[in-house]
Amino acid sequence: MEKETTKGKKKSPAPNCPDRFFVHILHDDNTYSTNVYTWSQILSFVDMSDCHDDEIRVFYSPEYGKIEELEVLGTWHDPKEPLLIELVSQSREVICSGYGTDH
């Protein structure tokens, strides 16, 4: 899903952005759930993280037989682009990026 930037430009997911991600969510009551999410679902979850205390861990498979945890960089991690949300690999490659909303 494309999101409008604060400068009116649109930013699409990277060409190598996977269709699905394996996600663990730690809920504020210390229970957790395991799901398969799309990038747009992760983007929405992170965008709304100021409305809940749940934590998210995202994993993906860069190639057959390998699983890697991605770092989730939420809103306000970059002062120049305060609404930017990114999934970053262990090698610091941006896997997917998009924008949250100012709410």
Secondary structure, DSSP 8 states (H G I E B T S, - for coil): --EE-TTS-EE---TT--S-EEEEEE-TTS-EEEEEE-HHHHHHHHHTGGG---EEEEEE-SSTT--EEEEEE-TTSSTTSTTEEEEE-TTS-EEEEEE----
